[in-house]
């Protein structure tokens, strides 16, 4: 495989030297390259969407919990001052 190959896979070797060495390991045709790049982008977008969904879900759960705690404190008319600690029991699943 020559260094002039337009498309291909490389191994980034970071253990053999104090700097990265790029070692060609496979040649690709233009069609294979395009297919692999498209698959990579689909996977990357999917992972990004999964992370966004996870953060959205967890943020929503946290807000629900904080609203439940705030509502319970309001019902109990508890005020947390600098010298007072209020403990509020929240039902499981909230």
N, CA, C and O atoms as CSV, one atom per row, in Angstrom:
chain,resi,resn,atom,element,x,y,z
A,1,UNK,N,N,0.854,-1.166,0.000
A,1,UNK,CA,C,0.000,0.000,0.000
A,1,UNK,C,C,0.901,1.230,0.000
A,1,UNK,O,O,1.797,1.346,0.836
A,2,UNK,N,N,0.670,2.129,-0.915
A,2,UNK,CA,C,1.516,3.322,-0.978
A,2,UNK,C,C,0.893,4.467,-0.203
A,2,UNK,O,O,-0.299,4.467,0.102
A,3,UNK,N,N,1.723,5.431,0.102
A,3,UNK,CA,C,1.248,6.594,0.858
A,3,UNK,C,C,0.303,7.434,0.008
A,3,UNK,O,O,-0.414,8.289,0.527
A,4,UNK,N,N,0.303,7.185,-1.316
A,4,UNK,CA,C,-0.534,7.962,-2.222
A,4,UNK,C,C,-1.958,7.430,-2.337
A,4,UNK,O,O,-2.773,8.020,-3.046
A,5,UNK,N,N,-2.279,6.327,-1.658
A,5,UNK,CA,C,-3.646,5.805,-1.703
A,5,UNK,C,C,-4.602,6.871,-1.199
A,5,UNK,O,O,-4.408,7.459,-0.135
A,6,UNK,N,N,-5.632,7.104,-1.984
A,6,UNK,CA,C,-6.548,8.189,-1.642
A,6,UNK,C,C,-7.476,7.819,-0.488
A,6,UNK,O,O,-7.758,8.658,0.367
A,7,UNK,N,N,-7.956,6.571,-0.454
A,7,UNK,CA,C,-8.903,6.158,0.571
A,7,UNK,C,C,-8.378,4.925,1.281
A,7,UNK,O,O,-7.784,4.048,0.654
A,8,UNK,N,N,-8.593,4.854,2.568
A,8,UNK,CA,C,-8.177,3.670,3.300
A,8,UNK,C,C,-8.269,3.879,4.794
A,8,UNK,O,O,-8.536,4.978,5.280
A,9,UNK,N,N,-8.039,2.789,5.508
A,9,UNK,CA,C,-8.049,2.828,6.967
A,9,UNK,C,C,-6.618,2.939,7.464
A,9,UNK,O,O,-5.701,2.367,6.874
A,10,UNK,N,N,-6.430,3.670,8.539
A,10,UNK,CA,C,-5.106,3.792,9.137
A,10,UNK,C,C,-5.201,3.419,10.605
A,10,UNK,O,O,-6.243,3.585,11.241
A,11,UNK,N,N,-4.115,2.922,11.121
A,11,UNK,CA,C,-3.977,2.641,12.545
A,11,UNK,C,C,-3.120,3.747,13.123
A,11,UNK,O,O,-2.021,4.004,12.631
A,12,UNK,N,N,-3.602,4.393,14.144
A,12,UNK,CA,C,-2.817,5.441,14.791
A,12,UNK,C,C,-2.065,4.780,15.936
A,12,UNK,O,O,-2.648,4.432,16.962
A,13,UNK,N,N,-0.775,4.615,15.746
A,13,UNK,CA,C,0.093,3.946,16.714
A,13,UNK,C,C,0.697,5.000,17.634
A,13,UNK,O,O,1.511,5.817,17.204
A,14,UNK,N,N,0.294,4.976,18.903
A,14,UNK,CA,C,0.810,5.949,19.872
A,14,UNK,C,C,1.776,5.317,20.862
A,14,UNK,O,O,2.275,5.995,21.760
A,15,UNK,N,N,2.041,4.032,20.706
A,15,UNK,CA,C,2.911,3.341,21.656
A,15,UNK,C,C,4.332,3.142,21.138
A,15,UNK,O,O,5.247,2.960,21.941
A,16,UNK,N,N,4.543,3.172,19.837
A,16,UNK,CA,C,5.859,2.883,19.273
A,16,UNK,C,C,6.821,4.062,19.326
A,16,UNK,O,O,8.036,3.880,19.246
A,17,UNK,N,N,6.292,5.244,19.458
A,17,UNK,CA,C,7.136,6.440,19.436
A,17,UNK,C,C,6.506,7.507,20.317
A,17,UNK,O,O,5.350,7.374,20.718
A,18,UNK,N,N,7.247,8.558,20.622
A,18,UNK,CA,C,6.682,9.633,21.450
A,18,UNK,C,C,5.675,10.497,20.694
A,18,UNK,O,O,5.087,11.412,21.271
A,19,UNK,N,N,5.476,10.216,19.423
A,19,UNK,CA,C,4.519,10.946,18.593
A,19,UNK,C,C,3.668,9.921,17.838
A,19,UNK,O,O,4.118,8.797,17.622
A,20,UNK,N,N,2.457,10.283,17.436
A,20,UNK,CA,C,1.605,9.316,16.729
A,20,UNK,C,C,2.178,8.936,15.364
A,20,UNK,O,O,2.698,9.781,14.634
A,21,UNK,N,N,2.074,7.660,15.039
A,21,UNK,CA,C,2.482,7.160,13.728
A,21,UNK,C,C,1.227,6.621,13.047
A,21,UNK,O,O,0.520,5.786,13.612
A,22,UNK,N,N,0.956,7.089,11.861
A,22,UNK,CA,C,-0.201,6.644,11.095
A,22,UNK,C,C,0.237,5.518,10.166
A,22,UNK,O,O,1.049,5.728,9.265
A,23,UNK,N,N,-0.305,4.322,10.391
A,23,UNK,CA,C,0.065,3.145,9.605
A,23,UNK,C,C,-1.130,2.719,8.744
A,23,UNK,O,O,-2.177,2.354,9.280
A,24,UNK,N,N,-0.982,2.762,7.420
A,24,UNK,CA,C,-2.067,2.293,6.548
A,24,UNK,C,C,-2.302,0.799,6.757
A,24,UNK,O,O,-1.353,0.017,6.814
A,25,UNK,N,N,-3.564,0.408,6.871
A,25,UNK,CA,C,-3.876,-1.006,7.079
A,25,UNK,C,C,-4.815,-1.578,6.014
A,25,UNK,O,O,-4.871,-2.796,5.843
A,26,UNK,N,N,-5.542,-0.736,5.305
A,26,UNK,CA,C,-6.482,-1.251,4.304
A,26,UNK,C,C,-6.789,-0.168,3.285
A,26,UNK,O,O,-6.929,1.005,3.632
A,27,UNK,N,N,-6.893,-0.568,2.034
A,27,UNK,CA,C,-7.307,0.354,0.972
A,27,UNK,C,C,-8.820,0.280,0.805
A,27,UNK,O,O,-9.421,-0.779,0.983
A,28,UNK,N,N,-9.428,1.407,0.464
A,28,UNK,CA,C,-10.860,1.463,0.180
A,28,UNK,C,C,-11.063,2.048,-1.204
A,28,UNK,O,O,-10.299,2.899,-1.660
A,29,UNK,N,N,-12.108,1.573,-1.858
A,29,UNK,CA,C,-12.542,2.243,-3.088
A,29,UNK,C,C,-13.312,3.491,-2.670
A,29,UNK,O,O,-13.660,3.651,-1.500
A,30,UNK,N,N,-13.566,4.344,-3.602
A,30,UNK,CA,C,-14.344,5.561,-3.332
A,30,UNK,C,C,-15.719,5.189,-2.768
A,30,UNK,O,O,-16.201,5.835,-1.837
A,31,UNK,N,N,-16.353,4.152,-3.325
A,31,UNK,CA,C,-17.680,3.729,-2.878
A,31,UNK,C,C,-17.631,3.193,-1.446
A,31,UNK,O,O,-18.507,3.503,-0.638
A,32,UNK,N,N,-16.611,2.391,-1.130
A,32,UNK,CA,C,-16.484,1.880,0.236
A,32,UNK,C,C,-16.243,3.018,1.222
A,32,UNK,O,O,-16.818,3.045,2.310
A,33,UNK,N,N,-15.389,3.949,0.829
A,33,UNK,CA,C,-15.112,5.101,1.687
A,33,UNK,C,C,-16.404,5.875,1.981
A,33,UNK,O,O,-16.694,6.194,3.134
A,34,UNK,N,N,-17.161,6.165,0.945
A,34,UNK,CA,C,-18.415,6.906,1.115
A,34,UNK,C,C,-19.385,6.137,2.010
A,34,UNK,O,O,-20.046,6.723,2.868
A,35,UNK,N,N,-19.467,4.819,1.803
A,35,UNK,CA,C,-20.371,3.991,2.617
A,35,UNK,C,C,-19.951,4.005,4.078
A,35,UNK,O,O,-20.796,4.162,4.959
A,36,UNK,N,N,-18.648,3.843,4.353
A,36,UNK,CA,C,-18.162,3.853,5.730
A,36,UNK,C,C,-18.338,5.220,6.382
A,36,UNK,O,O,-18.691,5.305,7.559
A,37,UNK,N,N,-18.097,6.279,5.636
A,37,UNK,CA,C,-18.269,7.628,6.186
A,37,UNK,C,C,-19.741,7.889,6.525
A,37,UNK,O,O,-20.048,8.478,7.561
A,38,UNK,N,N,-20.641,7.450,5.652
A,38,UNK,CA,C,-22.072,7.623,5.917
A,38,UNK,C,C,-22.492,6.828,7.161
A,38,UNK,O,O,-23.240,7.328,8.001
A,39,UNK,N,N,-22.006,5.594,7.269
A,39,UNK,CA,C,-22.327,4.770,8.437
A,39,UNK,C,C,-21.779,5.405,9.708
A,39,UNK,O,O,-22.443,5.395,10.745
A,40,UNK,N,N,-20.575,5.956,9.635
A,40,UNK,CA,C,-19.974,6.621,10.799
A,40,UNK,C,C,-20.809,7.826,11.228
A,40,UNK,O,O,-21.056,8.021,12.419
A,41,UNK,N,N,-21.240,8.628,10.269
A,41,UNK,CA,C,-22.051,9.802,10.593
A,41,UNK,C,C,-23.404,9.406,11.182
A,41,UNK,O,O,-23.886,10.053,12.112
A,42,UNK,N,N,-24.017,8.353,10.650
A,42,UNK,CA,C,-25.293,7.870,11.200
A,42,UNK,C,C,-25.098,7.417,12.644
A,42,UNK,O,O,-25.912,7.738,13.510
A,43,UNK,N,N,-24.024,6.674,12.909
A,43,UNK,CA,C,-23.730,6.211,14.258
A,43,UNK,C,C,-23.464,7.380,15.197
A,43,UNK,O,O,-23.980,7.409,16.314
A,44,UNK,N,N,-22.663,8.341,14.752
A,44,UNK,CA,C,-22.360,9.519,15.565
A,44,UNK,C,C,-23.637,10.304,15.892
A,44,UNK,O,O,-23.843,10.709,17.036
A,45,UNK,N,N,-24.483,10.514,14.892
A,45,UNK,CA,C,-25.745,11.230,15.117
A,45,UNK,C,C,-26.651,10.465,16.069
A,45,UNK,O,O,-27.317,11.057,16.917
A,46,UNK,N,N,-26.672,9.141,15.923
A,46,UNK,CA,C,-27.486,8.304,16.801
A,46,UNK,C,C,-27.017,8.418,18.247
A,46,UNK,O,O,-27.831,8.540,19.163
A,47,UNK,N,N,-25.698,8.377,18.449
A,47,UNK,CA,C,-25.156,8.515,19.803
A,47,UNK,C,C,-25.460,9.895,20.375
A,47,UNK,O,O,-25.778,10.030,21.557
A,48,UNK,N,N,-25.361,10.921,19.528
A,48,UNK,CA,C,-25.678,12.277,19.979
A,48,UNK,C,C,-27.143,12.371,20.391
A,48,UNK,O,O,-27.468,12.963,21.420
A,49,UNK,N,N,-28.026,11.784,19.581
A,49,UNK,CA,C,-29.450,11.809,19.906
A,49,UNK,C,C,-29.733,11.038,21.189
A,49,UNK,O,O,-30.568,11.455,21.991
A,50,UNK,N,N,-29.044,9.915,21.388
A,50,UNK,CA,C,-29.225,9.142,22.616
A,50,UNK,C,C,-28.802,9.962,23.831
A,50,UNK,O,O,-29.481,9.949,24.858
A,51,UNK,N,N,-27.689,10.671,23.718
A,51,UNK,CA,C,-27.212,11.489,24.828
A,51,UNK,C,C,-28.183,12.639,25.101
A,51,UNK,O,O,-28.475,12.948,26.256
A,52,UNK,N,N,-28.675,13.264,24.046
A,52,UNK,CA,C,-29.648,14.352,24.217
A,52,UNK,C,C,-30.897,13.820,24.896
A,52,UNK,O,O,-31.424,14.467,25.801
A,53,UNK,N,N,-31.384,12.655,24.481
A,53,UNK,CA,C,-32.577,12.067,25.086
A,53,UNK,C,C,-32.327,11.735,26.551
A,53,UNK,O,O,-33.195,11.972,27.391
A,54,UNK,N,N,-31.152,11.190,26.873
A,54,UNK,CA,C,-30.804,10.863,28.254
A,54,UNK,C,C,-30.795,12.116,29.122
A,54,UNK,O,O,-31.377,12.128,30.207
A,55,UNK,N,N,-30.137,13.166,28.650
A,55,UNK,CA,C,-30.057,14.410,29.421
A,55,UNK,C,C,-31.440,15.021,29.586
A,55,UNK,O,O,-31.775,15.517,30.662
A,56,UNK,N,N,-32.242,14.991,28.533
A,56,UNK,CA,C,-33.605,15.531,28.611
A,56,UNK,C,C,-34.438,14.772,29.629
A,56,UNK,O,O,-35.131,15.386,30.440
A,57,UNK,N,N,-34.380,13.448,29.600
A,57,UNK,CA,C,-35.140,12.620,30.528
A,57,UNK,C,C,-34.701,12.858,31.969
A,57,UNK,O,O,-35.539,13.036,32.854
A,58,UNK,N,N,-33.397,12.862,32.204
A,58,UNK,CA,C,-32.894,13.063,33.565
A,58,UNK,C,C,-33.189,14.468,34.077
A,58,UNK,O,O,-33.474,14.641,35.262
A,59,UNK,N,N,-33.126,15.464,33.213
A,59,UNK,CA,C,-33.466,16.831,33.618
A,59,UNK,C,C,-34.941,16.915,34.009
A,59,UNK,O,O,-35.303,17.564,34.990
A,60,UNK,N,N,-35.776,16.251,33.225
A,60,UNK,CA,C,-37.204,16.232,33.526
A,60,UNK,C,C,-37.463,15.531,34.867
A,60,UNK,O,O,-38.266,16.006,35.671
A,61,UNK,N,N,-36.788,14.413,35.105
A,61,UNK,CA,C,-36.938,13.698,36.376
A,61,UNK,C,C,-36.491,14.567,37.546
A,61,UNK,O,O,-37.146,14.584,38.589
A,62,UNK,N,N,-35.385,15.287,37.387
A,62,UNK,CA,C,-34.900,16.164,38.450
A,62,UNK,C,C,-35.895,17.281,38.722
A,62,UNK,O,O,-36.164,17.599,39.880
A,63,UNK,N,N,-36.443,17.879,37.676
A,63,UNK,CA,C,-37.426,18.953,37.866
A,63,UNK,C,C,-38.677,18.422,38.570
A,63,UNK,O,O,-39.221,19.088,39.450
A,64,UNK,N,N,-39.132,17.234,38.188
A,64,UNK,CA,C,-40.291,16.639,38.856
A,64,UNK,C,C,-40.008,16.443,40.342
A,64,UNK,O,O,-40.867,16.714,41.181
A,65,UNK,N,N,-38.813,15.975,40.667
A,65,UNK,CA,C,-38.432,15.752,42.066
A,65,UNK,C,C,-38.387,17.080,42.829
A,65,UNK,O,O,-38.912,17.183,43.938
A,66,UNK,N,N,-37.765,18.080,42.235
A,66,UNK,CA,C,-37.671,19.380,42.916
A,66,UNK,C,C,-39.046,20.004,43.121
A,66,UNK,O,O,-39.301,20.615,44.158
A,67,UNK,N,N,-39.921,19.856,42.151
A,67,UNK,CA,C,-41.288,20.380,42.298
A,67,UNK,C,C,-42.016,19.634,43.407
A,67,UNK,O,O,-42.739,20.249,44.191
A,68,UNK,N,N,-41.837,18.318,43.487
A,68,UNK,CA,C,-42.459,17.522,44.544
A,68,UNK,C,C,-41.959,17.960,45.914
A,68,UNK,O,O,-42.749,18.129,46.842
A,69,UNK,N,N,-40.642,18.144,46.041
A,69,UNK,CA,C,-40.077,18.589,47.319
A,69,UNK,C,C,-40.590,19.977,47.666
A,69,UNK,O,O,-40.987,20.235,48.802
A,70,UNK,N,N,-40.580,20.869,46.683
A,70,UNK,CA,C,-41.079,22.233,46.939
A,70,UNK,C,C,-42.539,22.238,47.340
A,70,UNK,O,O,-42.933,22.976,48.244
A,71,UNK,N,N,-43.343,21.429,46.683
A,71,UNK,CA,C,-44.771,21.351,47.019
A,71,UNK,C,C,-44.966,20.793,48.424
A,71,UNK,O,O,-45.806,21.283,49.179
A,72,UNK,N,N,-44.194,19.771,48.775
A,72,UNK,CA,C,-44.295,19.191,50.112
A,72,UNK,C,C,-43.888,20.211,51.167
A,72,UNK,O,O,-44.521,20.303,52.219
A,73,UNK,N,N,-42.849,20.968,50.896
A,73,UNK,CA,C,-42.414,21.993,51.849
A,73,UNK,C,C,-43.472,23.078,51.995
A,73,UNK,O,O,-43.713,23.578,53.094
A,74,UNK,N,N,-44.096,23.436,50.892
A,74,UNK,CA,C,-45.148,24.458,50.942
A,74,UNK,C,C,-46.335,23.952,51.764
A,74,UNK,O,O,-46.903,24.692,52.567
A,75,UNK,N,N,-46.704,22.678,51.554
A,75,UNK,CA,C,-47.809,22.099,52.325
A,75,UNK,C,C,-47.483,22.085,53.813
A,75,UNK,O,O,-48.345,22.363,54.648
A,76,UNK,N,N,-46.269,21.769,54.130
A,76,UNK,CA,C,-45.848,21.693,55.533
A,76,UNK,C,C,-45.468,23.060,56.089
A,76,UNK,O,O,-45.211,23.209,57.284
A,77,UNK,N,N,-45.434,24.059,55.202
A,77,UNK,CA,C,-45.041,25.429,55.571
A,77,UNK,C,C,-43.704,25.459,56.294
A,77,UNK,O,O,-43.517,26.168,57.283
A,78,UNK,N,N,-42.804,24.685,55.777
A,78,UNK,CA,C,-41.455,24.635,56.353
A,78,UNK,C,C,-40.593,25.668,55.644
A,78,UNK,O,O,-40.637,25.804,54.421
A,79,UNK,N,N,-39.835,26.367,56.408
A,79,UNK,CA,C,-38.891,27.343,55.871
A,79,UNK,C,C,-37.512,26.938,56.349
A,79,UNK,O,O,-37.291,26.733,57.543
A,80,UNK,N,N,-36.602,26.828,55.424
A,80,UNK,CA,C,-35.248,26.456,55.801
A,80,UNK,C,C,-34.483,27.742,56.079
A,80,UNK,O,O,-34.255,28.549,55.177
A,81,UNK,N,N,-34.096,27.922,57.312
A,81,UNK,CA,C,-33.290,29.073,57.691
A,81,UNK,C,C,-31.858,28.651,57.910
A,81,UNK,O,O,-31.519,27.477,57.766
A,82,UNK,N,N,-31.023,29.601,58.257
A,82,UNK,CA,C,-29.610,29.286,58.421
A,82,UNK,C,C,-29.372,28.363,59.610
A,82,UNK,O,O,-28.376,27.639,59.634
A,83,UNK,N,N,-30.272,28.374,60.602
A,83,UNK,CA,C,-30.061,27.521,61.769
A,83,UNK,C,C,-31.086,26.398,61.857
A,83,UNK,O,O,-31.165,25.711,62.876
A,84,UNK,N,N,-31.874,26.201,60.798
A,84,UNK,CA,C,-32.924,25.185,60.828
A,84,UNK,C,C,-32.735,24.235,59.654
A,84,UNK,O,O,-32.450,24.671,58.538
A,85,UNK,N,N,-32.889,22.955,59.899
A,85,UNK,CA,C,-32.798,21.957,58.843
A,85,UNK,C,C,-34.158,21.281,58.736
A,85,UNK,O,O,-34.666,20.747,59.721
A,86,UNK,N,N,-34.739,21.300,57.566
A,86,UNK,CA,C,-36.035,20.650,57.355
A,86,UNK,C,C,-35.812,19.362,56.591
A,86,UNK,O,O,-35.103,19.342,55.586
A,87,UNK,N,N,-36.413,18.297,57.063
A,87,UNK,CA,C,-36.342,17.022,56.368
A,87,UNK,C,C,-37.731,16.742,55.819
A,87,UNK,O,O,-38.712,16.736,56.564
A,88,UNK,N,N,-37.809,16.515,54.543
A,88,UNK,CA,C,-39.091,16.266,53.897
A,88,UNK,C,C,-39.030,14.860,53.310
A,88,UNK,O,O,-38.121,14.521,52.552
A,89,UNK,N,N,-40.023,14.051,53.680
A,89,UNK,CA,C,-40.104,12.702,53.133
A,89,UNK,C,C,-40.931,12.755,51.865
A,89,UNK,O,O,-42.043,13.285,51.861
A,90,UNK,N,N,-40.391,12.209,50.792
A,90,UNK,CA,C,-41.073,12.203,49.509
A,90,UNK,C,C,-41.409,10.748,49.184
A,90,UNK,O,O,-40.554,9.871,49.312
A,91,UNK,N,N,-42.643,10.487,48.766
A,91,UNK,CA,C,-43.015,9.108,48.431
A,91,UNK,C,C,-42.105,8.544,47.352
A,91,UNK,O,O,-41.632,9.272,46.479
A,92,UNK,N,N,-41.865,7.246,47.421
A,92,UNK,CA,C,-41.021,6.558,46.436
A,92,UNK,C,C,-41.624,6.729,45.049
A,92,UNK,O,O,-42.844,6.734,44.890
A,93,UNK,N,N,-40.765,6.867,44.052
A,93,UNK,CA,C,-41.206,7.026,42.681
A,93,UNK,C,C,-41.378,8.461,42.249
A,93,UNK,O,O,-41.745,8.712,41.101
A,94,UNK,N,N,-41.129,9.403,43.120
A,94,UNK,CA,C,-41.234,10.818,42.759
A,94,UNK,C,C,-39.890,11.369,42.387
A,94,UNK,O,O,-39.777,12.549,42.053
